[in-house]
Amino acid sequence: MTQSDAQEGAQKAAQIESELSEEEELDGGAAPLVEHLAELRTRLIRSVLAFVVGIILTFTVAEPILNFVSQPLADVLRDRGEDARLIFTAPQEKFFVLIRISIIMGFAVSFPVIAHQLWRFVAPGLYKAEKNAVLPFLVASPVLFIIGASFAHYVVTPLAMNFFIGFSDAIPALANLIAGDGTFENPDSDGELQTIFLGSVKESLDLALKFIFAFGLCFQLPVLLTLMGKAGLVTAQGLGDVRKWAVVGILTLAALVTPPDVITQVILFTVVYGLYEISIQLVRWVEYARNKRLRAEGILDEGEEL
């Protein structure tokens, strides 16, 4: 065998080894993808099962939950000396109201399981520092939502219900003042048509849930802006510079997500703007902690900021 034949044979062997290694790399890349998809399917199945179990469990107590959500309206009616009852105008109305409550509360009950499954799927791809940064926000987000929902249930909803129901008394009183007698007469005294409030289960629940979700989501603002600050998408100085535009945006949000009464809109604006200012301070703290860490690592000089 000549030297040229030996060199040619070595080149062919090297080429075959290179092709085999490329095939192994492709097979190795396909296998993790299949494993990730299988794991994702498992996590989704567990989350859906937890959600279904949550719906079934909460349906058994849907009636007490409905009574709890409707409690602010019932208190307003009792204070007015009226009968604290809600009506349904279709045979299936209350049933579907209870189904809706079961779906919403079922998601709330199963959320820890769903969040755990999501975290178990995402966590292996994160560095330790990223895990430590994200995990506190997974805890803070539901806590802030509960605080916002509680504020809506115990403060905002009673004020809004009292405003809307009391509006029926304001119209006759205003008519009497315009007439010039300055007195308020009972409509029953002269046989005129009287309008009374007969609350619908569906409409009353929709209004109460609208308040709960609006305030619950608005209370997520510190979590959202702080995460964006950690990612470097926003800065404390930038948020402060656009404060006037934030005021306009918050006013627009308050007008869209609340009924057209000034009291509720002012409350929502005050709360959300306060959360915006708190978010600026949280982002400033994130920047301070980042600069301190970079100085300790020698990336930044003393007194230098990123």
Disulfide bonds with the S-S distance in Angstrom:
none
